[in-house]
Amino acid sequence: MTRTYHWTATVSDGKHHDGESAGTVRASSEAEARAAVAAWVREDGARKNRNWTATSIELA
């Protein structure tokens, strides 16, 4: 069963704390939701010519 997760992620390029991102994701498990958030952060960084990763992901 698919569930909607609200998330907040701390974003970093490995050298600096670049801020936070937040949103919602639909997934069938917490693991799937975390993977989707991590992928979104990487893709968002790539769109902005940054090498971002999610250093912490909180789901609600």
LUMVOZA-275631 format. One record per residue: residue number from 1; z, x, y of N, C-alpha, C in turn. Coordinates in pm, 1 decimal. Each point is the difference from the previous one (the first is absolute). Example, Ala and Ser with C-alpha at 12.3 -4.5 7.8 and 13.67 -1.06 7.14 Angstrom:
LUMVOZA-275631
<resi=1 | n.pz=780.0 | n.px=1319.0 | n.py=-569.0 | ca.pz=0.0 | ca.px=-89.0 | ca.py=119.0 | c.pz=0.0 | c.px=90.0 | c.py=120.0>
<resi=2 | n.pz=-72.0 | n.px=-35.0 | n.py=105.0 | ca.pz=6.0 | ca.px=82.0 | ca.py=119.0 | c.pz=73.0 | c.px=-77.0 | c.py=109.0>
***
This chain:
LUMVOZA-275631
<resi=1 | n.pz=0.0 | n.px=84.0 | n.py=-118.0 | ca.pz=0.0 | ca.px=-84.0 | ca.py=118.0 | c.pz=0.0 | c.px=88.6 | c.py=124.4>
<resi=2 | n.pz=-86.9 | n.px=-29.6 | n.py=92.5 | ca.pz=-11.0 | ca.px=78.2 | ca.py=122.6 | c.pz=105.3 | c.px=-44.8 | c.py=100.7>
<resi=3 | n.pz=58.7 | n.px=97.9 | n.py=64.8 | ca.pz=103.2 | ca.px=-25.1 | ca.py=99.3 | c.pz=-38.4 | c.px=70.4 | c.py=129.6>
<resi=4 | n.pz=44.3 | n.px=-52.5 | n.py=113.5 | ca.pz=-22.7 | ca.px=64.8 | ca.py=128.6 | c.pz=122.4 | c.px=83.6 | c.py=35.1>
<resi=5 | n.pz=-22.1 | n.px=128.5 | n.py=24.6 | ca.pz=107.1 | ca.px=91.8 | ca.py=39.1 | c.pz=-18.9 | c.px=36.6 | c.py=146.4>
<resi=6 | n.pz=107.6 | n.px=-0.8 | n.py=75.1 | ca.pz=-0.5 | ca.px=50.8 | ca.py=136.7 | c.pz=47.2 | c.px=144.5 | c.py=-10.1>
<resi=7 | n.pz=-70.3 | n.px=90.2 | n.py=68.1 | ca.pz=33.9 | ca.px=141.2 | ca.py=-14.8 | c.pz=12.5 | c.px=70.9 | c.py=133.6>
<resi=8 | n.pz=77.9 | n.px=108.0 | n.py=-2.3 | ca.pz=11.7 | ca.px=93.9 | ca.py=111.2 | c.pz=-10.8 | c.px=139.1 | c.py=-61.9>
<resi=9 | n.pz=-83.6 | n.px=84.5 | n.py=58.0 | ca.pz=-18.4 | ca.px=135.3 | ca.py=-53.3 | c.pz=19.4 | c.px=102.7 | c.py=111.0>
<resi=10 | n.pz=73.3 | n.px=105.4 | n.py=-31.0 | ca.pz=11.0 | ca.px=114.4 | ca.py=89.6 | c.pz=-120.9 | c.px=88.0 | c.py=-27.6>
<resi=11 | n.pz=-69.2 | n.px=40.7 | n.py=107.0 | ca.pz=-126.1 | ca.px=71.6 | ca.py=-12.8 | c.pz=15.7 | c.px=143.0 | c.py=51.2>
<resi=12 | n.pz=-55.8 | n.px=95.8 | n.py=-76.0 | ca.pz=9.7 | ca.px=140.3 | ca.py=38.1 | c.pz=-127.4 | c.px=73.1 | c.py=-39.1>
<resi=13 | n.pz=-30.2 | n.px=107.2 | n.py=74.1 | ca.pz=-113.1 | ca.px=85.1 | ca.py=-36.7 | c.pz=47.4 | c.px=124.3 | c.py=-75.1>
<resi=14 | n.pz=127.6 | n.px=4.8 | n.py=-35.4 | ca.pz=55.6 | ca.px=113.9 | ca.py=-71.5 | c.pz=69.4 | c.px=99.0 | c.py=91.8>
<resi=15 | n.pz=-31.7 | n.px=-6.9 | n.py=129.1 | ca.pz=60.9 | ca.px=89.4 | ca.py=98.5 | c.pz=84.7 | c.px=-76.9 | c.py=100.1>
<resi=16 | n.pz=-44.1 | n.px=-120.3 | n.py=33.0 | ca.pz=66.7 | ca.px=-80.7 | ca.py=101.4 | c.pz=20.9 | c.px=-142.7 | c.py=-50.6>
<resi=17 | n.pz=104.5 | n.px=-63.3 | n.py=51.6 | ca.pz=22.1 | ca.px=-142.9 | ca.py=-25.0 | c.pz=-91.2 | c.px=-73.2 | c.py=97.6>
<resi=18 | n.pz=-99.9 | n.px=-69.8 | n.py=-50.7 | ca.pz=-100.9 | ca.px=-62.8 | ca.py=85.4 | c.pz=27.8 | c.px=-146.4 | c.py=30.3>
<resi=19 | n.pz=110.4 | n.px=-53.7 | n.py=-49.2 | ca.pz=34.1 | ca.px=-137.2 | ca.py=33.5 | c.pz=12.8 | c.px=-88.4 | c.py=-122.0>
<resi=20 | n.pz=-13.1 | n.px=-128.6 | n.py=24.4 | ca.pz=12.0 | ca.px=-99.4 | ca.py=-106.2 | c.pz=-115.8 | c.px=-96.9 | c.py=5.7>
<resi=21 | n.pz=-29.5 | n.px=-58.1 | n.py=-112.9 | ca.pz=-99.1 | ca.px=-106.7 | ca.py=-11.1 | c.pz=66.2 | c.px=-114.1 | c.py=-74.0>
<resi=22 | n.pz=-48.9 | n.px=-119.3 | n.py=22.4 | ca.pz=55.0 | ca.px=-117.4 | ca.py=-67.7 | c.pz=-111.6 | c.px=-98.8 | c.py=-27.8>
<resi=23 | n.pz=22.7 | n.px=-85.4 | n.py=-98.6 | ca.pz=-99.5 | ca.px=-101.2 | ca.py=-32.2 | c.pz=40.7 | c.px=-79.3 | c.py=-122.0>
<resi=24 | n.pz=-98.2 | n.px=-65.2 | n.py=-59.5 | ca.pz=22.6 | ca.px=-75.8 | ca.py=-122.9 | c.pz=-105.8 | c.px=40.8 | c.py=-102.0>
<resi=25 | n.pz=36.0 | n.px=-14.0 | n.py=-126.1 | ca.pz=-92.9 | ca.px=30.7 | ca.py=-108.2 | c.pz=27.7 | c.px=-98.0 | c.py=-113.5>
<resi=26 | n.pz=-105.7 | n.px=-42.3 | n.py=-68.3 | ca.pz=15.8 | ca.px=-87.5 | ca.py=-117.4 | c.pz=-18.1 | c.px=86.6 | c.py=-123.2>
<resi=27 | n.pz=98.0 | n.px=-8.3 | n.py=-90.1 | ca.pz=-4.7 | ca.px=80.1 | ca.py=-122.3 | c.pz=79.7 | c.px=-70.1 | c.py=-109.0>
<resi=28 | n.pz=-25.2 | n.px=40.7 | n.py=-123.7 | ca.pz=69.1 | ca.px=-62.5 | ca.py=-112.2 | c.pz=129.7 | c.px=71.2 | c.py=-37.6>
<resi=29 | n.pz=26.0 | n.px=117.8 | n.py=59.6 | ca.pz=124.2 | ca.px=72.3 | ca.py=-27.3 | c.pz=34.0 | c.px=89.8 | c.py=118.7>
<resi=30 | n.pz=125.0 | n.px=46.3 | n.py=3.9 | ca.pz=40.2 | ca.px=91.9 | ca.py=106.8 | c.pz=-78.5 | c.px=129.8 | c.py=-8.6>
<resi=31 | n.pz=-22.6 | n.px=49.4 | n.py=-119.4 | ca.pz=-75.3 | ca.px=124.9 | ca.py=-17.4 | c.pz=-141.8 | c.px=-14.4 | c.py=54.5>
<resi=32 | n.pz=-63.6 | n.px=-112.5 | n.py=-29.5 | ca.pz=-135.1 | ca.px=-25.4 | ca.py=50.0 | c.pz=1.5 | c.px=-12.3 | c.py=151.8>
<resi=33 | n.pz=101.9 | n.px=-64.5 | n.py=55.8 | ca.pz=11.5 | ca.px=-14.8 | ca.py=144.9 | c.pz=16.9 | c.px=136.1 | c.py=66.8>
<resi=34 | n.pz=86.4 | n.px=85.5 | n.py=-56.4 | ca.pz=21.1 | ca.px=133.6 | ca.py=56.8 | c.pz=-128.2 | c.px=82.4 | c.py=-4.3>
<resi=35 | n.pz=-74.1 | n.px=-9.2 | n.py=-108.6 | ca.pz=-126.8 | ca.px=73.0 | ca.py=-11.8 | c.pz=-100.2 | c.px=-48.8 | c.py=104.1>
<resi=36 | n.pz=-5.0 | n.px=-130.9 | n.py=22.1 | ca.pz=-92.3 | ca.px=-56.0 | ca.py=98.9 | c.pz=37.7 | c.px=43.5 | c.py=141.6>
<resi=37 | n.pz=130.0 | n.px=2.4 | n.py=29.5 | ca.pz=45.9 | ca.px=43.4 | ca.py=132.5 | c.pz=-33.3 | c.px=147.4 | c.py=21.0>
<resi=38 | n.pz=27.8 | n.px=83.0 | n.py=-99.5 | ca.pz=-29.1 | ca.px=143.4 | ca.py=10.7 | c.pz=-149.2 | c.px=23.5 | c.py=23.1>
<resi=39 | n.pz=-84.0 | n.px=-73.9 | n.py=-71.4 | ca.pz=-145.5 | ca.px=12.5 | ca.py=17.8 | c.pz=-40.4 | c.px=-44.5 | c.py=139.7>
<resi=40 | n.pz=58.6 | n.px=-108.4 | n.py=49.6 | ca.pz=-33.1 | ca.px=-49.4 | ca.py=133.5 | c.pz=36.4 | c.px=104.2 | c.py=106.7>
<resi=41 | n.pz=117.5 | n.px=62.4 | n.py=-13.2 | ca.pz=43.5 | ca.px=101.5 | ca.py=97.0 | c.pz=-98.1 | c.px=117.6 | c.py=-0.1>
<resi=42 | n.pz=-40.4 | n.px=47.0 | n.py=-119.1 | ca.pz=-97.6 | ca.px=109.9 | ca.py=-7.4 | c.pz=-132.2 | c.px=-39.3 | c.py=64.9>
<resi=43 | n.pz=-47.9 | n.px=-122.4 | n.py=-29.6 | ca.pz=-127.5 | ca.px=-46.2 | ca.py=56.0 | c.pz=8.6 | c.px=-18.3 | c.py=150.7>
<resi=44 | n.pz=112.4 | n.px=-52.9 | n.py=49.3 | ca.pz=17.6 | ca.px=-18.3 | ca.py=143.5 | c.pz=1.6 | c.px=135.7 | c.py=70.2>
<resi=45 | n.pz=65.8 | n.px=97.2 | n.py=-59.8 | ca.pz=0.6 | ca.px=135.1 | ca.py=56.2 | c.pz=-139.8 | c.px=59.0 | c.py=3.4>
<resi=46 | n.pz=-75.8 | n.px=-19.8 | n.py=-106.1 | ca.pz=-137.3 | ca.px=52.6 | ca.py=-5.7 | c.pz=-86.7 | c.px=-61.7 | c.py=109.2>
<resi=47 | n.pz=17.9 | n.px=-129.1 | n.py=25.6 | ca.pz=-76.8 | ca.px=-65.6 | ca.py=106.8 | c.pz=31.2 | c.px=60.8 | c.py=136.2>
<resi=48 | n.pz=121.1 | n.px=55.3 | n.py=13.5 | ca.pz=43.9 | ca.px=57.2 | ca.py=127.6 | c.pz=-3.4 | c.px=153.3 | c.py=-2.4>
<resi=49 | n.pz=-72.1 | n.px=55.8 | n.py=-98.9 | ca.pz=-13.1 | ca.px=144.6 | ca.py=-17.7 | c.pz=134.1 | c.px=70.1 | c.py=-13.9>
<resi=50 | n.pz=89.5 | n.px=-60.4 | n.py=-76.8 | ca.pz=132.2 | ca.px=56.2 | ca.py=-27.6 | c.pz=19.4 | c.px=8.4 | c.py=-151.1>
<resi=51 | n.pz=89.9 | n.px=84.6 | n.py=-42.9 | ca.pz=31.1 | ca.px=14.9 | ca.py=-141.3 | c.pz=139.6 | c.px=-58.6 | c.py=-24.2>
<resi=52 | n.pz=11.1 | n.px=-131.9 | n.py=3.2 | ca.pz=128.7 | ca.px=-67.4 | ca.py=-9.3 | c.pz=36.7 | c.px=-35.1 | c.py=-143.5>
<resi=53 | n.pz=129.5 | n.px=2.3 | n.py=-25.5 | ca.pz=54.2 | ca.px=-51.5 | ca.py=-124.9 | c.pz=122.5 | c.px=-85.2 | c.py=34.1>
<resi=54 | n.pz=33.1 | n.px=-91.1 | n.py=-87.2 | ca.pz=119.7 | ca.px=-82.1 | ca.py=18.0 | c.pz=116.6 | c.px=75.3 | c.py=-64.1>
<resi=55 | n.pz=96.6 | n.px=43.6 | n.py=82.1 | ca.pz=112.9 | ca.px=75.4 | ca.py=-53.5 | c.pz=109.1 | c.px=-92.9 | c.py=-51.2>
<resi=56 | n.pz=-1.5 | n.px=-123.4 | n.py=44.1 | ca.pz=98.0 | ca.px=-98.0 | ca.py=-45.8 | c.pz=-61.9 | c.px=-138.6 | c.py=13.8>
<resi=57 | n.pz=14.3 | n.px=-82.2 | n.py=-101.4 | ca.pz=-54.4 | ca.px=-136.1 | ca.py=1.6 | c.pz=113.0 | c.px=-96.8 | c.py=-33.0>
<resi=58 | n.pz=23.1 | n.px=-95.2 | n.py=89.5 | ca.pz=99.4 | ca.px=-104.6 | ca.py=-24.4 | c.pz=-72.6 | c.px=-131.8 | c.py=-20.8>
<resi=59 | n.pz=35.2 | n.px=-69.6 | n.py=-105.9 | ca.pz=-59.7 | ca.px=-130.7 | ca.py=-30.1 | c.pz=103.7 | c.px=-109.2 | c.py=13.7>
<resi=60 | n.pz=-42.7 | n.px=-114.2 | n.py=49.0 | ca.pz=90.8 | ca.px=-115.0 | ca.py=10.9 | c.pz=-68.4 | c.px=-122.1 | c.py=-56.2>
***
